[in-house]
């Protein structure tokens, strides 16, 4: 059986839509706050985009959450996916 060019084009379109339907752009927002000494800056909010599936994007975003201690300055970075 020969496949017609229009049939091949339709199959290619369905495959492309199927492969790209799970990947979206998500926004990861990280809030960094400082404590431990006077005169430290207020909280800083940074955002960046992640293009992936929702579960992978959420995992990548939340893995950026960290806590640091350096010379008496306590830094907390909390990241959430939006």
DSSP file (Angstrom, degrees, kcal/mol; ACC not computed):
  #  RESIDUE AA STRUCTURE BP1 BP2  ACC     N-H-->O    O-->H-N    N-H-->O    O-->H-N    TCO  KAPPA ALPHA  PHI   PSI    X-CA   Y-CA   Z-CA
    1    1 A X              0   0    0      0, 0.0     2,-0.4     0, 0.0     0, 0.0   0.000 360.0 360.0 360.0 129.5    0.0    0.0    0.0
    2    2 A X        -     0   0    0      1,-0.0     2,-0.5     0, 0.0     0, 0.0  -0.715 360.0-135.2 -89.5 136.7    1.4    3.4   -1.0
    3    3 A X        -     0   0    0     -2,-0.4     2,-0.1     4,-0.0    -1,-0.0  -0.800  21.1-130.4 -90.5 129.8    1.0    6.3    1.4
    4    4 A X     >  -     0   0    0     -2,-0.5     4,-2.2     1,-0.1     3,-0.4  -0.433  19.1-115.6 -75.3 151.7   -0.1    9.5   -0.2
    5    5 A X  H  > S+     0   0    0      1,-0.2     4,-2.3     2,-0.2     5,-0.2   0.864 117.3  53.4 -57.0 -36.5    1.9   12.7    0.4
    6    6 A X  H  > S+     0   0    0      2,-0.2     4,-2.2     1,-0.2    -1,-0.2   0.864 107.6  51.1 -67.9 -33.3   -1.2   14.2    2.1
    7    7 A X  H  > S+     0   0    0     -3,-0.4     4,-2.4     2,-0.2    -2,-0.2   0.907 110.7  48.6 -68.2 -41.3   -1.4   11.2    4.4
    8    8 A X  H  X S+     0   0    0     -4,-2.2     4,-2.4     2,-0.2    -2,-0.2   0.901 111.3  50.4 -63.7 -41.1    2.3   11.5    5.4
    9    9 A X  H  X S+     0   0    0     -4,-2.3     4,-2.1     2,-0.2    -2,-0.2   0.908 111.0  48.5 -63.4 -42.8    1.8   15.2    6.0
   10   10 A X  H  X S+     0   0    0     -4,-2.2     4,-2.3     2,-0.2    -2,-0.2   0.907 111.7  49.3 -64.7 -42.4   -1.2   14.6    8.3
   11   11 A X  H  X S+     0   0    0     -4,-2.4     4,-2.2     1,-0.2    -2,-0.2   0.903 110.6  50.9 -64.1 -40.4    0.7   11.9   10.2
   12   12 A X  H  X S+     0   0    0     -4,-2.4     4,-2.3     2,-0.2    -2,-0.2   0.892 109.6  50.5 -62.9 -40.2    3.6   14.2   10.6
   13   13 A X  H  X S+     0   0    0     -4,-2.1     4,-2.5     2,-0.2     5,-0.2   0.921 110.2  49.2 -63.7 -44.7    1.3   17.0   12.0
   14   14 A X  H  X S+     0   0    0     -4,-2.3     4,-2.3     1,-0.2    -2,-0.2   0.898 111.8  49.2 -62.9 -40.9   -0.3   14.6   14.5
   15   15 A X  H  X S+     0   0    0     -4,-2.2     4,-2.2     2,-0.2    -1,-0.2   0.921 111.5  48.9 -65.3 -43.7    3.1   13.4   15.7
   16   16 A X  H  X S+     0   0    0     -4,-2.3     4,-1.8     2,-0.2    -2,-0.2   0.914 113.0  46.8 -63.5 -43.1    4.4   17.0   16.1
   17   17 A X  H  X S+     0   0    0     -4,-2.5     4,-1.2     1,-0.2    -1,-0.2   0.912 112.4  51.0 -64.9 -41.9    1.3   18.1   18.0
   18   18 A X  H  < S+     0   0    0     -4,-2.3     4,-0.4    -5,-0.2    -1,-0.2   0.869 111.8  46.8 -63.6 -37.6    1.5   15.0   20.2
   19   19 A X  H  < S+     0   0    0     -4,-2.2     3,-0.3     1,-0.2    -1,-0.2   0.825 117.6  40.8 -75.5 -31.1    5.1   15.6   21.1
   20   20 A X  H >< S+     0   0    0     -4,-1.8     3,-0.5    -5,-0.2    -1,-0.2   0.535  92.1  84.2 -95.8  -6.0    4.8   19.2   21.9
   21   21 A X  T 3< S+     0   0    0     -4,-1.2    -1,-0.2     1,-0.2    -2,-0.1   0.767  91.6  48.0 -71.0 -23.9    1.5   19.2   23.8
   22   22 A X  T 3  S+     0   0    0     -4,-0.4     2,-0.6    -3,-0.3    32,-0.4   0.653  95.7  82.7 -89.7 -15.9    3.1   18.2   27.1
   23   23 A X    <   +     0   0    0     -3,-0.5     2,-0.3    -4,-0.2    30,-0.2  -0.799  56.2 157.2 -96.9 123.8    5.9   20.9   27.0
   24   24 A X  E     -A   52   0A   0     28,-2.0    28,-1.7    -2,-0.6     2,-0.5  -0.849  44.6 -99.1-134.6 169.7    4.9   24.4   28.1
   25   25 A X  E     -A   51   0A   0     -2,-0.3     2,-0.3    26,-0.2    26,-0.2  -0.835  41.1-177.3 -93.2 129.1    6.5   27.5   29.5
   26   26 A X  E     -A   50   0A   0     24,-3.0    24,-2.8    -2,-0.5     2,-0.5  -0.885  21.4-128.5-122.3 156.4    6.3   27.8   33.3
   27   27 A X  E     -A   49   0A   0     -2,-0.3    55,-3.5    22,-0.2     2,-0.5  -0.920  14.2-159.6-109.4 126.3    7.6   30.6   35.5
   28   28 A X  E     -AB  48  81A   0     20,-3.2    20,-2.0    -2,-0.5     2,-0.5  -0.912   8.4-164.2-103.1 126.7    9.8   29.9   38.5
   29   29 A X  E     -AB  47  80A   0     51,-2.8    51,-2.2    -2,-0.5     2,-0.5  -0.955   3.2-168.8-116.3 123.2    9.8   32.6   41.1
   30   30 A X  E     -AB  46  79A   0     16,-3.2    16,-2.9    -2,-0.5     2,-0.5  -0.941   5.2-161.7-114.5 128.7   12.5   32.6   43.8
   31   31 A X  E     -AB  45  78A   0     47,-2.8    47,-2.4    -2,-0.5     2,-0.5  -0.945   7.2-164.1-109.3 123.2   12.4   34.9   46.8
   32   32 A X  E     -AB  44  77A   0     12,-3.2    12,-2.7    -2,-0.5     2,-0.3  -0.931   9.1-178.2-110.9 125.5   15.7   35.4   48.6
   33   33 A X  E     - B   0  76A   0     43,-2.6    43,-2.5    -2,-0.5     2,-0.3  -0.924  10.2-152.0-125.0 151.1   15.7   36.8   52.2
   34   34 A X  E     + B   0  75A   0      7,-0.4     2,-0.3    -2,-0.3    41,-0.2  -0.906  19.0 160.5-123.0 146.0   18.6   37.7   54.5
   35   35 A X  E     + B   0  74A   0     39,-1.8    39,-3.3    -2,-0.3     3,-0.1  -0.970  39.3  73.8-154.0 166.4   18.9   37.7   58.3
   36   36 A X  S    S+     0   0    0     -2,-0.3     2,-0.3    37,-0.2    37,-0.1   0.069  91.8  47.3 117.0 -24.4   21.6   37.7   61.0
   37   37 A X  S >  S-     0   0    0     37,-0.1     3,-0.8     0, 0.0    -1,-0.1  -0.990  84.0-102.5-145.4 151.8   23.1   41.2   60.8
   38   38 A X  T 3  S+     0   0    0     -2,-0.3    -3,-0.0     1,-0.2     0, 0.0  -0.407  98.5  33.7 -72.6 152.6   21.8   44.7   60.6
   39   39 A X  T 3  S+     0   0    0      1,-0.3    -1,-0.2    -2,-0.1     2,-0.1   0.564  77.4 145.4  84.6   9.6   21.8   46.6   57.3
   40   40 A X    <   -     0   0    0     -3,-0.8    -1,-0.3     1,-0.1    -4,-0.1  -0.454  55.2 -95.6 -76.8 154.9   21.1   43.6   55.0
   41   41 A X        -     0   0    0     -2,-0.1    -7,-0.4     1,-0.1    -1,-0.1  -0.230  40.2-103.0 -67.9 158.9   19.0   44.1   51.9
   42   42 A X        -     0   0    0      1,-0.2    -1,-0.1    -9,-0.1   -10,-0.1  -0.110  61.5 -59.9 -66.7 175.8   15.3   43.4   51.8
   43   43 A X        -     0   0    0    -10,-0.1     2,-0.4    -9,-0.1   -10,-0.2  -0.296  53.0-145.4 -60.3 144.0   14.0   40.3   50.1
   44   44 A X  E     -A   32   0A   0    -12,-2.7   -12,-3.2    -3,-0.1     2,-0.5  -0.946   6.5-155.4-115.9 133.2   14.9   40.0   46.5
   45   45 A X  E     +A   31   0A   0     -2,-0.4     2,-0.4   -14,-0.2   -14,-0.2  -0.940  13.8 179.0-112.7 127.4   12.5   38.3   44.0
   46   46 A X  E     -A   30   0A   0    -16,-2.9   -16,-3.2    -2,-0.5     2,-0.4  -0.965   5.7-167.1-125.1 143.3   13.8   36.8   40.8
   47   47 A X  E     +A   29   0A   0     -2,-0.4     2,-0.3   -18,-0.2   -18,-0.2  -0.961   9.4 169.9-128.2 148.6   11.8   35.0   38.1
   48   48 A X  E     -A   28   0A   0    -20,-2.0   -20,-3.2    -2,-0.4     2,-0.3  -0.984  30.3-111.5-151.7 157.4   12.8   32.8   35.1
   49   49 A X  E     -A   27   0A   0     -2,-0.3     2,-0.4   -22,-0.2   -22,-0.2  -0.648  19.9-165.0 -93.8 146.1   11.1   30.6   32.6
   50   50 A X  E     -A   26   0A   0    -24,-2.8   -24,-3.0    -2,-0.3     2,-0.7  -0.999   6.1-157.8-126.1 127.9   11.4   26.9   32.4
   51   51 A X  E     +A   25   0A   0     -2,-0.4     2,-0.3   -26,-0.2   -26,-0.2  -0.893  52.6  88.0-109.0 104.0   10.2   25.1   29.2
   52   52 A X  E    S-A   24   0A   0    -28,-1.7   -28,-2.0    -2,-0.7    -2,-0.1  -0.921  83.8 -50.7-169.2-173.9    9.4   21.5   30.1
   53   53 A X     >  -     0   0    0     -2,-0.3     4,-2.7   -30,-0.2     5,-0.2  -0.394  59.1-109.0 -71.3 160.9    6.6   19.2   31.3
   54   54 A X  H  > S+     0   0    0    -32,-0.4     4,-2.6     1,-0.2     5,-0.2   0.911 116.3  48.2 -62.5 -43.5    4.9   20.5   34.5
   55   55 A X  H  > S+     0   0    0      1,-0.2     4,-2.0     2,-0.2    -1,-0.2   0.905 115.3  44.3 -67.0 -39.8    6.4   17.8   36.8
   56   56 A X  H  > S+     0   0    0      2,-0.2     4,-2.6     1,-0.2    -1,-0.2   0.894 113.9  50.3 -70.5 -38.7   10.0   18.3   35.5
   57   57 A X  H  X S+     0   0    0     -4,-2.7     4,-2.6     2,-0.2    -2,-0.2   0.912 111.3  48.7 -64.2 -41.8    9.6   22.1   35.6
   58   58 A X  H  X S+     0   0    0     -4,-2.6     4,-2.7    -5,-0.2     5,-0.2   0.910 112.1  48.7 -64.9 -41.7    8.3   22.0   39.2
   59   59 A X  H  X S+     0   0    0     -4,-2.0     4,-1.6    -5,-0.2    -2,-0.2   0.922 113.4  46.8 -63.5 -44.4   11.2   19.7   40.3
   60   60 A X  H  < S+     0   0    0     -4,-2.6     4,-0.4     2,-0.2    -2,-0.2   0.908 114.9  46.9 -63.9 -42.4   13.8   21.9   38.6
   61   61 A X  H >< S+     0   0    0     -4,-2.6     3,-1.5     1,-0.2     4,-0.2   0.951 113.6  45.8 -65.7 -50.3   12.3   25.0   40.1
   62   62 A X  H >< S+     0   0    0     -4,-2.7     3,-1.4     1,-0.3    -1,-0.2   0.757 102.3  66.0 -68.8 -23.4   11.9   23.7   43.7
   63   63 A X  T 3< S+     0   0    0     -4,-1.6    -1,-0.3     1,-0.3    -2,-0.2   0.671  90.4  66.7 -71.1 -14.1   15.4   22.2   43.6
   64   64 A X  T <  S+     0   0    0     -3,-1.5     2,-0.3    -4,-0.4    -1,-0.3   0.582  75.5 106.9 -79.6  -9.9   16.7   25.8   43.4
   65   65 A X    <   +     0   0    0     -3,-1.4     2,-0.3    -4,-0.2    13,-0.2  -0.560  49.8 157.4 -71.5 128.3   15.4   26.4   47.0
   66   66 A X  E     -C   77   0A   0     11,-1.5    11,-3.2    -2,-0.3     2,-0.4  -0.950  37.7-138.8-148.7 164.4   18.4   26.6   49.3
   67   67 A X  E     -C   76   0A   0     -2,-0.3     2,-0.3     9,-0.2     9,-0.2  -0.999  22.5-172.8-129.0 132.2   19.6   27.8   52.7
   68   68 A X  E     -C   75   0A   0      7,-3.0     7,-2.8    -2,-0.4     2,-0.4  -0.931  13.3-165.4-125.1 147.7   23.1   29.3   53.2
   69   69 A X  E     +C   74   0A   0     -2,-0.3     2,-0.3     5,-0.2     5,-0.2  -0.986  19.2 163.3-129.8 122.6   25.0   30.5   56.2
   70   70 A X  E >   -C   73   0A   0      3,-2.2     3,-1.7    -2,-0.4    -2,-0.0  -0.915  68.9 -25.7-145.6 113.6   28.1   32.6   55.6
   71   71 A X  T 3  S-     0   0    0     -2,-0.3     3,-0.1     1,-0.3    -1,-0.0   0.861 126.7 -46.2  53.2  42.6   29.9   34.8   58.3
   72   72 A X  T 3  S+     0   0    0      1,-0.2     2,-0.6   -35,-0.0    -1,-0.3   0.458 111.6 120.8  83.2   0.7   26.7   35.1   60.4
   73   73 A X  E <   - C   0  70A   0     -3,-1.7    -3,-2.2   -37,-0.1     2,-0.6  -0.886  49.6-155.7-101.5 121.9   24.5   35.9   57.5
   74   74 A X  E     -BC  35  69A   0    -39,-3.3   -39,-1.8    -2,-0.6     2,-0.5  -0.862  11.3-170.2 -99.4 119.8   21.6   33.5   57.0
   75   75 A X  E     -BC  34  68A   0     -7,-2.8    -7,-3.0    -2,-0.6     2,-0.5  -0.942   4.9-171.1-116.3 128.9   20.2   33.4   53.5
   76   76 A X  E     -BC  33  67A   0    -43,-2.5   -43,-2.6    -2,-0.5     2,-0.5  -0.979   2.1-170.2-120.4 127.6   17.0   31.6   52.5
   77   77 A X  E     -BC  32  66A   0    -11,-3.2   -11,-1.5    -2,-0.5     2,-0.5  -0.961   5.2-174.1-119.4 113.8   16.0   31.1   48.9
   78   78 A X  E     -B   31   0A   0    -47,-2.4   -47,-2.8    -2,-0.5     2,-0.4  -0.925   4.3-168.9-108.9 127.5   12.5   29.7   48.3
   79   79 A X  E     +B   30   0A   0     -2,-0.5     2,-0.3   -49,-0.2   -49,-0.2  -0.950   6.8 177.7-121.8 137.4   11.4   28.9   44.8
   80   80 A X  E     -B   29   0A   0    -51,-2.2   -51,-2.8    -2,-0.4     2,-0.4  -0.986  26.8-121.4-137.4 146.4    7.9   28.1   43.5
   81   81 A X  E      B   28   0A   0     -2,-0.3   -53,-0.2   -53,-0.2   -23,-0.1  -0.711 360.0 360.0 -89.2 135.6    6.5   27.3   40.1
   82   82 A X              0   0    0    -55,-3.5   -54,-0.2    -2,-0.4    -1,-0.1   0.305 360.0 360.0-123.9 360.0    3.7   29.5   38.7
